[in-house]
Amino acid sequence: MTGGGYISFLSLAIRISPDHLEAAGHVCILKDASDLESSSEIAKLIEAESLEAAVALHLYRGGRLLQGHGIPFGIIFGGTDLNEDVNHGEKKKVMGKVLEEARFAVAFTESMKEMAQAQWPHARGKIYVQSQGIVTGPNSAFNWNTFLHQSGINQSADNLHIFLLVCGLRQVKDPLYLVDAFSEWHREEPNVYMVIVGPEVDPVFTREVGARVKRAAGVRLIREMPQGDLHAALKNCFAVVNSSVSEGMSAAILEAMDLEVPVLARNIPGNAAVVKHEVTGLLFSDPQEFVQLAKRLVSDPALEREIVANGREYVRACHSWQAERCTYQNLIRTLEGSIQD
């Protein structure tokens, strides 16, 4: 596409690398949908940057901003769009209109594709499945002891079991779900800690999380980290936790598997699609079961080794970064064809 570019709305947890588009010779401008208040802002951006096509993450949050601008675009389902927003009549109607205009839509799993087709049969021929491609790059200069100190954990790293919960601070991620149960466990065993890491997506909810965590023994909250540091923290922690109410496909879970770290995830469809219980990770249905499984993982090194090995093999087999690149470059060609027509 000569002289043109893409605007791609990417979230922190679920992202498509701009490298995929730039490697094919395109110019890629990244914007976060939450930073853009209206469709008119998109119109100004399209004009200012001479943009010719777009890819948006999340059918409602990103897709609705792209309607009616006269440039071809594709959509990547996020998770909350299919799991939550579809239950709101007006949002569902808007998303249906977005899909009518979109040239393609990408679902991370077959079940997500089936859900979308059931809601919007007219889009059946334009929905493709491509799981997230995973590549990790821990910062070699990262200091785990400094991280623990900054988190307010002043114990020897050798005796600690740190459970890392990586998520944007918003209600759908439910970061407070395990706080009380974990605190109770910490009072029994002071060497276990849960550290919540993530950006302040919802300021009001962030304050609520901060207030609860301050009162919770054994639980810490720290701000968003650069990706290389986050990957290094993942590699150093004992296990990665996901407690979301809804997920499309958690990048943090897949990155943990790639980094050979065990995963404990809430048993919801998005997580169960990538975590097979007692094979590639552990699934829990309530906070008490989480604590039971976490204790089991701490006391059973053989289980930990098996889960870690299976998780790494699963990511290598099913979440190839190269396969993801090939899919998106092929889909982008459909947008190029629309421009040339």
C-alpha positions in Angstrom: 0.0 0.0 0.0 1.9 3.1 -1.2 2.0 6.1 1.0 -0.6 4.8 3.4 -0.7 3.3 6.8 -2.7 1.6 9.5 -4.1 2.7 12.7 -4.3 -0.2 15.1 -6.0 0.0 18.5 -4.1 -2.3 20.8 -4.8 -3.2 24.5 -2.0 -4.0 26.9 -3.1 -7.7 27.5 -4.2 -8.6 24.1 -2.0 -7.2 21.4 -1.1 -7.7 17.7 2.5 -6.6 17.0 2.8 -3.7 14.6 5.9 -5.5 13.4 3.6 -7.8 11.4 2.4 -4.9 9.3 5.6 -3.0 9.1 7.5 -6.1 7.9 5.2 -6.1 4.9 6.2 -2.5 4.1 3.3 -0.6 5.7 3.4 2.4 8.0 1.7 1.6 11.3 0.3 4.2 13.7 -0.8 2.9 17.1 -3.6 4.4 19.1 -5.5 3.2 22.1 -9.3 3.3 21.7 -9.7 4.5 25.3 -7.6 7.6 24.4 -10.0 8.6 21.6 -13.3 10.1 22.7 -15.2 10.2 19.4 -15.4 9.2 15.8 -14.5 12.8 14.8 -11.1 12.4 16.4 -10.5 9.4 14.1 -11.7 11.5 11.1 -9.1 14.2 11.9 -6.4 11.6 12.3 -7.2 9.9 9.0 -7.0 13.2 7.2 -3.8 14.4 9.0 -1.9 11.2 8.4 -3.5 10.3 5.0 -4.4 6.9 6.4 -5.8 4.3 4.0 -6.9 1.4 6.1 -7.4 0.4 9.8 -7.3 -2.6 12.1 -9.2 -2.3 15.4 -9.1 -4.5 18.5 -12.5 -5.0 20.2 -15.6 -5.0 18.2 -17.3 -2.3 20.3 -14.6 -0.1 21.8 -12.4 0.0 18.7 -14.8 -0.9 15.9 -17.5 1.7 16.4 -14.9 4.5 16.1 -14.1 3.3 12.5 -17.6 3.3 11.0 -18.4 5.7 8.2 -15.0 7.0 7.4 -14.7 5.5 4.0 -11.5 3.5 4.7 -11.5 -0.3 4.7 -10.9 -1.9 8.1 -10.6 -5.2 9.9 -11.6 -6.2 13.4 -10.0 -8.4 16.1 -12.4 -9.6 18.7 -11.2 -8.8 22.2 -13.2 -11.0 24.6 -15.5 -8.7 26.5 -17.2 -7.7 23.3 -18.4 -11.3 22.8 -18.7 -12.3 26.5 -20.1 -9.1 28.0 -21.1 -6.3 25.5 -23.2 -8.7 23.4 -25.7 -8.8 26.3 -26.4 -5.1 26.0 -29.0 -4.5 23.3 -27.7 -1.2 22.0 -24.0 -2.3 22.0 -24.9 -5.6 20.2 -26.7 -3.5 17.5 -23.7 -1.3 17.1 -21.4 -4.3 16.9 -23.5 -5.9 14.2 -23.3 -2.7 12.1 -19.5 -2.6 12.6 -19.3 -6.2 11.3 -21.3 -5.3 8.3 -18.8 -2.7 7.3 -15.6 -4.6 8.4 -13.8 -6.5 5.6 -12.6 -9.2 8.0 -12.9 -10.2 11.7 -10.4 -12.3 13.7 -11.3 -14.6 16.6 -8.6 -16.1 18.8 -10.4 -19.5 19.1 -13.0 -21.6 17.3 -15.4 -21.1 20.2 -15.1 -17.3 19.9 -15.8 -17.6 16.1 -18.9 -19.8 16.8 -20.2 -17.3 19.3 -19.8 -14.4 16.9 -21.5 -16.3 14.0 -24.4 -17.2 16.3 -24.9 -13.6 17.2 -24.3 -12.1 13.7 -25.0 -14.8 11.0 -24.4 -12.2 8.2 -20.7 -12.1 9.2 -20.2 -15.8 8.8 -18.0 -15.6 5.7 -15.6 -13.0 7.0 -14.6 -14.4 10.4 -11.2 -16.1 10.7 -9.5 -17.9 13.5 -5.9 -17.0 14.5 -4.6 -17.6 18.0 -2.3 -15.0 19.6 1.3 -15.4 18.6 3.7 -15.2 21.6 7.2 -14.0 21.8 8.9 -13.0 25.1 12.0 -10.9 25.9 12.9 -10.6 29.5 15.1 -7.6 30.4 18.5 -9.2 31.3 19.3 -6.1 33.6 16.1 -6.6 35.7 16.8 -7.1 39.4 14.3 -9.4 41.1 15.4 -8.4 44.6 14.9 -4.7 43.8 11.4 -5.5 42.4 10.5 -7.3 45.7 11.8 -4.4 47.7 9.8 -1.9 45.7 6.8 -4.1 46.2 7.2 -3.8 50.0 8.4 -7.4 50.4 11.5 -7.4 52.6 12.3 -11.1 52.8 14.9 -13.3 51.2 13.9 -14.2 47.7 15.1 -17.8 48.3 12.2 -18.5 50.8 9.4 -16.7 48.9 6.6 -17.9 46.7 5.4 -14.9 44.6 2.1 -15.2 42.7 1.9 -12.5 40.0 -1.5 -11.3 38.8 -1.1 -9.2 35.6 -4.1 -7.2 34.5 -5.5 -3.8 33.7 -7.2 -2.4 36.8 -10.9 -2.7 35.7 -13.8 -4.7 37.0 -13.9 -7.3 34.3 -10.4 -8.4 35.4 -11.6 -8.8 39.0 -8.2 -8.3 40.7 -9.8 -8.3 44.1 -11.4 -11.8 43.7 -8.6 -13.6 45.5 -7.5 -10.9 47.9 -9.3 -12.1 51.1 -8.5 -15.8 50.6 -4.9 -15.1 49.8 -4.5 -12.8 52.8 -5.8 -15.6 55.0 -3.2 -18.0 53.5 -0.4 -15.5 54.0 -1.3 -15.2 57.7 -0.8 -19.0 57.9 2.3 -19.0 55.7 4.1 -15.6 55.6 6.4 -16.5 52.7 3.5 -16.4 50.1 2.6 -13.2 48.4 0.4 -12.0 45.6 1.6 -9.0 43.6 -0.9 -7.3 41.3 0.7 -5.6 38.3 -1.1 -3.5 35.8 -2.1 -0.1 34.3 -4.8 2.1 35.9 -7.5 1.6 33.3 -10.4 2.7 35.5 -9.4 5.5 37.9 -12.3 5.0 40.3 -11.9 1.2 40.4 -8.1 1.6 40.8 -8.6 3.6 44.0 -10.9 0.9 45.3 -8.3 -1.8 44.5 -5.6 0.3 46.2 -7.6 0.8 49.3 -8.4 -2.9 49.6 -4.8 -4.0 49.0 -3.5 -1.7 51.6 -5.6 -3.5 54.2 -4.7 -7.0 52.9 -1.8 -8.9 54.4 0.4 -10.6 51.8 -1.0 -8.7 48.8 0.8 -5.9 47.0 -0.1 -3.6 44.1 2.4 -2.0 41.7 2.1 0.1 38.6 2.4 -0.9 35.0 5.9 -2.1 34.0 7.8 -2.0 30.7 7.3 -5.2 28.8 10.9 -6.4 29.2 10.7 -5.9 32.9 7.3 -7.6 33.1 8.6 -10.6 31.3 11.6 -10.8 33.7 9.2 -10.5 36.7 7.1 -13.3 35.2 10.2 -15.5 34.8 11.2 -14.9 38.4 7.9 -15.4 40.1 6.6 -18.8 41.4 3.3 -18.7 39.4 1.1 -16.4 37.3 -2.5 -15.9 38.3 -5.6 -14.9 36.2 -8.8 -14.1 38.0 -10.8 -12.4 35.2 -14.6 -12.6 34.9 -14.1 -12.6 31.1 -11.2 -13.2 28.8 -10.6 -13.4 25.0 -7.2 -14.9 25.3 -4.9 -13.8 28.1 -1.4 -12.8 26.8 0.0 -13.0 30.3 -1.0 -16.7 30.6 0.6 -17.5 27.3 3.7 -15.5 28.1 4.0 -17.3 31.4 3.9 -20.6 29.6 6.5 -19.5 27.2 8.7 -18.4 30.1 8.2 -21.8 31.8 6.2 -20.5 34.7 3.1 -22.4 36.0 -0.3 -20.8 35.6 -3.4 -20.8 37.9 -6.4 -19.4 36.1 -10.0 -18.8 36.9 -12.2 -21.4 35.1 -13.9 -19.3 32.5 -14.3 -20.2 28.8 -11.4 -17.9 27.6 -9.0 -19.3 30.1 -10.1 -22.9 29.7 -9.5 -22.6 25.9 -5.7 -22.4 26.6 -5.3 -23.9 30.1 -6.0 -27.6 30.3 -6.4 -28.5 34.0 -3.4 -30.4 35.5 -1.8 -30.5 32.0 -0.8 -27.0 31.0 -1.9 -25.2 34.1 -4.5 -25.3 37.0 -8.0 -24.0 36.8 -10.0 -22.8 39.9 -13.7 -22.0 40.3 -13.6 -20.1 43.5 -11.0 -18.4 45.9 -10.9 -21.4 48.2 -10.1 -23.8 45.4 -7.4 -21.4 44.2 -5.7 -21.6 47.6 -6.0 -25.4 47.6 -4.4 -25.7 44.2 -1.7 -23.1 45.0 -0.7 -25.0 48.1 -0.6 -28.2 46.1 1.6 -26.6 43.5 4.0 -25.3 46.2 4.3 -28.8 47.8 4.5 -30.8 44.5 7.6 -30.0 42.4 6.9 -32.9 40.1 3.5 -31.4 39.2 5.1 -28.0 38.7 7.7 -29.4 36.3 5.1 -31.3 34.3 2.8 -28.3 33.9 5.7 -26.0 32.9 7.0 -28.5 30.3 3.5 -29.0 28.8 2.7 -25.3 28.8 5.9 -24.4 26.9 5.3 -27.1 24.4 1.7 -26.0 23.9 2.7 -22.4 23.2 5.4 -23.5 20.8 2.9 -25.7 18.9 -0.2 -23.5 18.9 0.8 -19.8 19.4 3.5 -19.3 16.8 4.4 -15.7 16.2 5.4 -16.5 12.6 2.0 -18.1 11.9 0.2 -15.0 13.3 2.3 -12.7 11.1 1.4 -14.7 8.0 -2.3 -14.6 8.8 -2.4 -10.8 9.4 -0.3 -10.0 6.4 -2.6 -12.1 4.2 -5.7 -10.4 5.7 -4.2 -6.9 5.2 -3.9 -7.7 1.5 -7.7 -7.8 1.4 -7.7 -4.2 2.6 -5.1 -3.3 0.0 -7.4 -4.8 -2.7 -10.3 -2.6 -1.5 -8.2 0.5 -1.8 -7.0 -0.3 -5.3 -10.6 -1.0 -6.4 
